[in-house]
Structure formats: structure tokens, C-alpha cells
């Protein structure tokens, strides 16, 4: 199994490669105890509770933190992840992708940021006796750690090799797809927005298999260069 | 100070994890939302789960059904009828109140012997 490379301390910059490695390492650890995950969806609920041993709860975080876009939060000191009840996929089946992504995102904070985090006791009393969360994750608030945790979530829920494998069996070949070859609607005056709508429609079946949102699937496919916005240069083709 | 007795929510979470069920998986198996199950585990619900649901939980976790129902603060559904069925039944229960576990086991043994003789 791959060895963990120490995370840099007091440095908010992490390369994408380092984030991918950390996600792959977590999956390798899970595989060692529970067997390899060969097919999607990646069991993120089980990884959090059964492998990492974190306390996991669903609660009304929006009321608690007085923000209507809170998705999840993590308390490093208590090793606890909480997700907002608005994401409950049993009550809101369409939220399954965001629910799973939020779990994976909080896992990213646990794996990448907890060594660098220092408890600030001066603010604990503000948070109803349960201590201040290390991170409160909101859809409108995107500091560097949040972006890193999103990248980690993408990598852990859509592992590179698994995506390539599923893509090939779904498409019939391993080559990329260019957005310009998709049927692009004209809903919006912004052509890029129309492209995004076309991409998300295209990604939907794959997103459902991986248990993520079409938006998350698109971002991952673009990162892995399976979905491209411009035609590949065929000059030497 | 004696150790604080664990709440139903704490016991439920421990047993669920020991059996290898994630919160969402276990909620699905007992047909409730993960939010509700999570609130039960945090002891934040006003009413405990129904007896039928507690029974299902106990079966999945291979726990004693009556212990589980009692821990959750529910009364098994056959008890009200039993209490109503005989005028002396409430007196029997009131009389048994305060007996130690060992004494109650002796009473139960006595009852079993009496019932055994009845069946002869």
C-alpha cells in the first residue's frame, strides 16, 4: 500500500496531485480492511463511520449557525461530522449526490487539514456548549481549504481509474468527448452556460452510477480530460 | 459517583457500529430517514421509535427484544392487554416493584413452576 507523505503544516497550498494521493490512500486503507471498491458508488457513509471511526450525525445546522446555505461541518476535537438535514436523501432523493459529496468533503478536511488546525478556545462559548466547529461548510463561502476539500471529495467519490474504466465501458471507447459534439440548448444568452447545461445532461447517467450530482461528475470528467470544451488538436492525428 | 447509565441513543449507535451498519444503511433497513435515526441516537426525539420498529432494530442487531424495548422507554404491545385481563395483575406488578433482580428471577421461576404443574 502507498505510504502517506506528510501534509505540509501552516501552508494553505496543496497541489492537486497531493490531494489525489490522499484520496487514493484513504481508498487503499479501506480496501485493505474491507476489500477493494471495484465499482461505483464508493461507500463514503461506511468509510466515515466504520473505517475512520468518526461520529456522524444529521442535524439542523442551518438554524444552529444562522446561515441558510450550511451543508456540513466538522469538529476536529470531537472527531465529529455533522450534515444539514436538508441534504437527507431519504426525504429528498434528489439530494443524494450533494449529501454524499458533503460527507466526502468533510472527510477531506479530516484527512488534510486537522494536523494544521489549532483550537481557538476563546470562541468556544459562542457555540452552545459543543465547541466551535473547525470548519463550517457553506455553498457560498469558498476559502482555499474548502476548494481543496471539494477536490478531495471529487477524487474519493470518482477515483481516477474507476472513472476511466466505467467511461470506457459506457462509451465503448476510452477517448474524450467534446462538448461541441453534444446537442447544445439555447436556454441562456451565455453560450458557456448552454454548454454547461448540455454537459450536465450528458453526464447524468454516469453521475447516477457514482452517486454524485451531474455538476460534480462534469467537473471530474473535465479534470480527467474525458470531457473537453474544445476539439482536440488533430494536426498530427 | 456511580458510572452514568448509557442512554438508548448511545447504546443503539454502539450496537449499530459493532454490527457494521452505517447510519444510512441501518435507517434504510428499518425504514426511517437517516435524520430521524440520527436524532434517536442523539436522544433528541420526543417519542421513542415504535415497538414494531424497536423489534426490527433488535433483530438486526441480534439483541434481546424486551431489553431493547425497555431501554428505549417503550412498553411491549402485549402488556396493556395482560394487565387489563385480570383484576389482580396491577397488584402483582405493584407488589413486585422494588424487588431486586435476583428476587424477581425467583418469582419468575416460581411462576414457571406453577405453570408447569398446570400443564401436567
Interface residues (C-beta under 8 A of the other chain):
Chain A: X43 X45 X46 X48 X49 X50 X56 X57 X58 X59 X85 X88 X89 X90 X91
Chain B: X17 X20 X22 X23 X24 X25 X27 X28 X32 X33 X34 X35 X38 X39 X41 X42
